[in-house]
Amino acid sequence: MAATTHTVSNQVPPLVDYDVFAADRALTEAVERHLAPELLAGARDELGELGRSAGSAQVQRWGAQANEYPPKLRTHDRYGHRIDEVEFHPAWHRLLGHAVTAGLTDAWGRPGGHVRRAAGFLVWTQPEGGHGCPLSMTHAAVPALRTDPVLAAEWEPRLTSWVYEDGLRPPAQKAGVLFGMGMTEKQGGSDVRANTTRAEPLSADGEYLLTGHKWFCSAPMSDGFLVLAQAPGGLTCFLLPRVLPDGTRNAFAIQRLKDKLGNRSNASSEVEFDGTWARRVGEEGRGVRTIIEMVAATRLDCVLGSAALMRQAVAQAIHHCTYRSAFGGVLIEKPLMRNVLADLALESEAATVLALRLAAAYDADTETERAFLRIAVPTAKYWVTKRCTPLAGEALECLGGNGYVEESGMPRLLREAPLNSIWEGSGNVQALDVLRALQREPQALNAFLQEVGRARGADHRLDGAIKDMLTDLNGIEARARRLVERMALVLQGSLLVRWAPPEVADAFCASRLGGDWGSAFGTLPHSLDLASIVERARPVAP
């Protein structure tokens, strides 16, 4: 074949060897806004290192390899002994190890820890989202364990360690450990009170033997798990180690790994317990109350994970359109494509700003901020994760046929996109959780209204949305999704009006709150400053 037919032109260079953190203006500004001045220099150094690594060709290869070679279950060794181990490609361990050594499981005990970790999680999971699961579970286990000071003293230093050690060994012999979680069962799903796993107390105080199953057990290669089981006093939370203190394996039979739509680098499993030793966490019968703080923390990570995926999708779309020419010019200069990119950028920035605001509330840890989180976390989890899938699909379309090809990385983003909306409670669970907070916890509503009220008077469309947000509560359960969507948009709008550039806030309020918007991305009012919005989101460090 003639060599002239293989001349390559008008192809886009890969988005590689850039600083993922520094190139994200919405994120860098949020870190500067929410961290104390004395913490900023250290945080910028940490996040800069993480951002440059995340944008490197090497780490992007790791992300691709971790998904191309998914985990494998080995139930038995060559001699027939049951071992129940999950094998991962080396790329998985490199990604997870780098994350742990960057402090992404350590937020609860250091100043500004939640904002610093949230920003790092958002940066580091952009090249590969699957390994965010064990990072999230390990981080989120801390508040649940703190209900038992003895357990917390033993396990928290290992969970928050900056040392990564893979392999199953007694936890006391490891400098750092990872945790998973097992809540749902075949017959119950999100209705964990329907769980049938039994917990029979032993003579030693706080020790039990568990018998039953878990339909979804996250990160089965972890050192320990928080699980729910029915004790004599009702549904109770337990800490279940994979390896017992004497070095023997706990009874933890992995029946199979889930064959998932996306998130293929990460192992999700079905497990059986048969006389499995565990320690009680909290009181009998208060399992949901004990584990709820872990659930809340993982829900915030669902928001962060979706914000990370959205940012990466938008960065890839804008980068492609910056270099790709069609119909006589560069795509980014075409008015209709610019509208699409600006709309995507708005959605991404709103998600990032909201996620970091929630992380800052964890750091503040005041009564008002805790009340705010009670209603803001499920609201954000509902809306941000819901927006991720249509955004990823539209961003893929910006690359045309190139985006539909696996090598572009966009199909992996699209497959990953629905995940966070399902895990840790799907959309209906989140919406109903917000309703419960509205009905039973007036302090949560007051804190939410106080937060959005800080922007009152800055934009008439936002003021109108705040006024109308809670006026009609008839048939509220059937309308819960519409209510929570409106609350999320009002909250995002209030944050952007206070902190984003005027062109960003104006475009968000005009479209999301003012109604000047269509049913698909790329339908913003043409009179807005769309070029500035796109330029702000372009993945080039200032």
C-alpha positions, -999 to +999 in steps of 0.1 A: +000+000+000+013+035-009+028+053+021+010+085+011-023+069+023-009+068+058+000+104+062-016+115+095-030+150+098-056+168+118-053+144+147-052+156+183-021+151+205-028+132+237-037+151+268-007+140+287+022+153+309+002+181+324-006+190+360-042+178+366-045+200+398-030+232+385-050+230+353-083+229+371-091+265+381-123+257+399-105+232+421-074+253+428-096+282+438-117+260+461-086+248+479-074+283+484-108+294+496-114+266+522-079+261+536-063+283+563-035+304+549-008+286+569-018+253+552-018+265+516+018+261+508+020+225+520-013+216+503-002+231+470+030+211+471+011+179+479-016+184+453+009+196+427+029+164+430-003+144+428-015+164+398+017+160+378+017+123+385-020+119+375-013+137+342+017+117+334+018+092+306+029+065+330-001+068+353-025+070+324-010+037+312-015+023+347-052+033+345-056+016+312-038-016+323-058-019+355-090-020+335-076-041+306-065-068+331-092-069+357-089-087+390-091-125+392-105-147+419-085-176+432-107-196+455-082-225+461-045-231+459-029-259+438-034-283+467-071-277+471-068-255+502-094-227+503-076-193+501-102-168+487-077-144+473-081-117+446-052-111+422-047-077+407-025-064+379+006-046+392-008-013+378-036-016+404-012-018+432+009+011+418-022+033+416-035+023+451+000+025+466+006+060+453-028+071+466-022+058+501+013+073+503-002+107+492-025+106+523-058+098+505-069+077+535-059+103+560-084+131+566-098+129+601-068+138+622-049+166+604-058+203+599-077+209+567-076+172+562-109+167+545-104+195+519-069+183+512-080+147+508-110+157+487-089+177+463-064+149+461-091+123+456-106+144+428-073+148+411-059+112+415-090+093+405-093+111+371-069+087+353-086+056+369-117+056+391-119+020+402-092+021+429-112+049+446-134+023+462-109+009+487-096+044+493-131+056+501-140+026+524-108+029+543-112+066+549-149+063+558-145+035+583-128+059+608-160+077+621-178+044+626-150+028+646-148+059+668-181+048+684-159+022+702-127+040+716-109+007+721-114-004+684-106+031+672-073+032+692-063-002+676-074+004+640-074+041+633-036+045+630-035+016+605-064+030+585-049+065+582-014+053+576+005+067+546+021+032+541+006+008+515+011-029+522-007-054+500-012-091+509-031-108+537-013-109+570-023-102+607-032-065+608-008-060+638+021-070+614+012-043+588+020-006+589-012+002+570-044-016+562-074-012+539-111-017+547-141-027+528-178-029+536-206-055+534-241-043+540-265-055+512-279-090+509-297-108+481-332-105+496-329-069+508-306-047+487-308-011+501-333-024+527-306-035+551-331-041+579-342-072+559-307-087+564-307-123+575-270-128+584-269-140+620-244-129+648-241-153+677-223-139+708-193-157+722-183-158+758-157-130+753-173-096+755-179-081+720-170-112+701-194-130+678-196-156+651-214-146+619-233-169+595-248-156+563-240-139+531-234-105+515-246-098+479-222-069+475-190-069+495-167-041+484-130-045+480-127-082+492-089-081+492-090-057+522-077-064+557-110-058+574-147-050+568-176-033+585-206-055+581-242-056+594-257-087+610-287-096+631-275-100+667-299-110+696-305-073+702-312-065+665-293-053+635-257-046+646-224-034+631-194-056+632-157-054+624-147-085+605-109-091+598-097-113+570-068-126+590-071-134+627-045-123+653-029-158+653-023-156+616-051-180+605-076-170+578-110-160+590-140-179+574-146-156+544-156-174+513-156-153+481-182-170+459-176-149+428-166-114+416-193-093+400-191-089+362-199-051+361-207-026+334-177-005+344-155-001+374-138-032+360-104-026+377-121-029+411-133-062+427-168-063+439-178-097+454-204-120+468-192-136+501-204-162+525-198-163+563-199-196+582-187-192+618-168-161+608-153-143+638-161-106+643-161-079+669-191-057+677-189-020+669-213+001+689-243-013+707-265-042+696-295-031+676-279+002+666-261-011+635-275+015+611-268+044+635-233+031+640-224+027+603-243+058+591-213+081+594-193+057+572-222+058+547-222+096+547-185+098+541-187+073+512-216+093+498-194+124+497-168+103+479-194+094+454-199+131+447-161+136+445-157+106+422-184+119+399-169+154+399-135+138+390-150+119+361-168+149+349-137+171+350-117+145+331-144+142+305-147+180+300-109+183+299-107+157+272-135+173+252-121+208+253-086+196+246-098+177+215-118+207+202-088+230+207-068+210+182-093+194+159-103+212+127-136+207+108-157+227+084-131+253+078-119+260+114-109+247+148-139+231+166-135+252+197-142+284+177-175+270+163-204+288+180-225+256+185-196+235+198-185+263+221-221+263+235-218+225+242-183+228+258-194+258+280-225+239+292-204+209+301-179+231+319-206+247+339-218+213+351-183+202+360-175+234+379-207+233+398-200+198+409-164+206+420-174+237+440-202+218+458-180+188+466-152+209+481-178+229+501-190+197+517-154+187+525-149+220+542-180+214+563-164+182+576-132+201+585-152+229+603-171+202+624-194+227+641-230+219+651-243+241+622-220+225+596-229+190+608-266+199+604-259+213+569-241+181+559-271+160+570-292+175+542-265+186+518-247+153+514-277+133+501-288+163+480-254+165+464-251+128+460-284+126+443-278+153+418-241+154+410-240+116+404-271+118+383-255+144+360-224+124+354-237+100+328-253+125+304-222+147+307-198+118+299-219+108+269-220+144+256-182+148+261-176+116+243-197+129+214-174+160+212-147+136+200-170+121+174-161+086+162-127+090+179-144+092+212-163+059+206-130+041+202-116+024+233-082+039+229-095+074+235-103+065+271-138+080+268-157+047+267-142+038+301-154+072+315-189+065+301-190+030+316-179+043+349-203+072+350-235+055+364-216+039+392-217+066+419-254+071+414-261+035+423-235+028+451-242+039+486-279+043+479-294+050+445-314+081+436-346+072+454-328+064+486-311+098+485-342+117+478-362+100+506-333+106+529-335+143+522-373+142+529-366+125+563-342+153+572-367+180+562-394+164+582-375+153+613-345+176+616-355+213+615-319+223+623-307+207+591-332+227+570-322+258+589-286+252+582-293+246+545-314+278+542-287+297+560-261+285+535-280+294+504-292+326+520-256+339+520-260+346+483-294+363+486-296+395+466-268+388+442-289+373+414-327+377+410-330+342+394-314+326+424-335+347+448-367+335+430-355+298+431-348+301+469-382+316+475-401+289+455-380+259+465-402+246+493-435+263+486-454+232+473-451+201+494-483+183+483-477+147+473-441+152+484-429+116+483-438+111+447-422+145+439-391+140+460-367+138+431-380+171+417-376+188+451-341+175+457-330+184+422-342+220+428-324+221+462-292+209+446-294+235+418-301+263+443-272+252+465-248+250+435-261+284+422-256+300+456-220+288+457-212+299+422-228+333+427-205+338+457-173+324+444-172+318+406-164+344+380-195+365+369-197+348+335-199+314+351-225+323+378-246+342+352-247+313+328-256+288+356-284+309+370-298+318+335-299+281+325-304+260+356-324+284+377-339+309+351-352+283+327-334+296+296-321+262+287-331+232+266-332+195+274-297+187+263-262+201+268-253+229+243-286+249+248-273+279+268-285+314+258-263+326+230-258+360+246-237+347+274-199+349+275-194+313+265-158+318+252-146+328+287-163+298+303-147+274+279-113+290+283-115+288+321-121+250+319-093+244+293-068+219+308-037+242+305-021+253+337-020+291+340 
